């Protein structure tokens, strides 16, 4: 069996989203890794799954990584996706990088017949902000500077992003092919 999810980066405008399919026997940790691959994140920061966000008293992540001693963190490596997602349309929250605060909404869309060896991206829209850009406000500032003809910080962003001469950052780009190449590496 396969689980299909719609994952959106909350408050992004234009909306950044991915529709992914994962094996039904995945743990929340493996779903975390699939989201990392689907969005192009680098898995360099802490993460958590919870019903509504940071205010929840129970979350799933790495035990011992608690920021708030009043929050119980259950091991995401030992929690099956099927334990959390039971009915179509159910929503959940996934937060990555507690400093930048990349807050995602996960919608469990449906189960599908068949088997998968690796997660798969079905569709998506919008470029994922780069790691450590400073949250959505930092990302929008970066895009604004990159779109200017000249700005003192533009060259630094171009170098940081690894853009070659004349290449532009496309905030609307989402290559499903490149995304699936990243996700295929998770099966190895």
N, C-alpha and C positions, 0 to 999 in steps of 0.2 A: 504494500500500500504506500501511497505517496501523499504528503501534506503540501497543499499550496497556500502560500501566504502573500499578502500585499503589505509591503513595508514602506512607510513614508517617513521622510525626515521632517518632523514637525516644524511648522512656522517657516519652512523654506518657501521662497517666492522668486522665480517659479518653482513649483513643487518638484522635489527630488524624490523619486520613488523607484522601487524594484518589485517585480512579481517573481517569486522564486518557488521552486518545488524541491522538497527534501525527502529523503527516505523516512518512513513513519517511525522507524526504530531509533531515530536521532535523539541525542540528549540535548538539553538546552545549550551546553557548551558547543556542541557541533553546529547547532543553529546559530549561535554567536559567530562561529568561524565562517559559516555560510553568508551571514550578513556582512561580515568583514570583507569577504571576497566580492560579494555583489555590489557593495558600495565603494570598494577600492580603499577601505581603511587598512591600516598596517598592523593592527592588533598590538599597539604599543601602550595601551592604557587600560584601566579597569573598566569593567562593564557590569551591568545588572539588568535582570528582567524583573518586572513587578507589575502588579495590576494597574497602578496609576502613576507611578513615578517615585521620586525621591522621598516623598512623605510616607510611603508604605512602611509598615513595621516588619513585613516579611518580603524578602527578595531572594533572587537566585543569582549566584555569581561564584566567587571564590571565598569560602569561609576564611576568616582572618583578615580579609581586606575591608572590613567594616569601617566606615567613616563615622557612623553614629552608633554608639554602644547600645542604643535602644532598638536597633534594627537587627533582626535575625536573618543571617545570610545562609541559605541552603545551597549545598554544592551543586552547581549547574552541570558538573561532569557526571553526576549520579542521578539526575532528574530527567526522565524521558519527556519529550515534547508531548506525547499522548497523555501524560499526567496533567498537563496544564491546559492544552487545547482539546476541548471535548465537543464543541458544537460550532457549526459554520456561523460566521459573522462575529465570533468572539474576538475581542480586542485585548491587547496586552501592551505593555510599555517596555522598550529596550533603550537603555541609556549607555552610551559609550563615551569615554573620556570625561570624567567627572569635572575636570577643569573647564574644558571647552563646552561641555554639556550637550553632546549630540543626542537629542531626544527623538526617538523613533516610535511611531505607532505601528504595531503589528496587527493585521487583521487575518484571522484564519478563514480563508475563503472556502476551501473544500478539500475533501479527500478524493484521490484519483486511484483507479486500478492500475496495477503494474508495479514494476520495481525500478529503482534507481541505484546506481553505485556511487553517485556523487550528486551534490546539489546542482540545480540547473536554473538559470535565469530565463524566464519566459518573455519578459518585457520590462521596460523601464524608461525613465525620462529624467533628464537633468544630470549634469556633471556633479559628482560628489565633491564637496569641499575638501581641500587637501588637509592632511593631518597637521595639527598644531598651528592652524591659521588664526585661532582666537575665537572660535565659535562662529555663529551666523553673522554677528556684527563684523567680526574680523574678515570673514569671507566676503561679505558685501563690500567692505572697504577695499579689499584686494581687487575685486572685479571692477569696481569704480576706477581705481588707479590704473589698472591694465587697459581700460577702455579709453583713457585720456591719451591725447596725442603726445604729450610730454608731462612728466611728473618726476620729482626727485626720487621717489621710491619705486618707480616702474622697473628699472634695470635690476634692482634687488629681487623683486618678485619673479621676473623672467628667469633669473639665474636660479632662484630657489625652486621654481617649478620645473626646471630642466628644459625649458622651451628653447628651441633652436632659433636662429636668426629669422625673423619674419613670421614665426609661428605665433598664433594667438590662442589665448585661453578661451574655450567655448563653453560657457556656463550651461548651455542646453544639450551638450553632447552626452550621449549614453550609448556606448558601443556594446551591444548584447554579445557580439562575438568575443570581444576582449574580456568581458565580464565572465563568460563561460569558460574561457581559457584559464582565468584565475581560479574559478570554482572547480575545474577539472583537477587541479593540483591537490585539492583536498581529498581526493579519492586515493591518492598515492601514499 
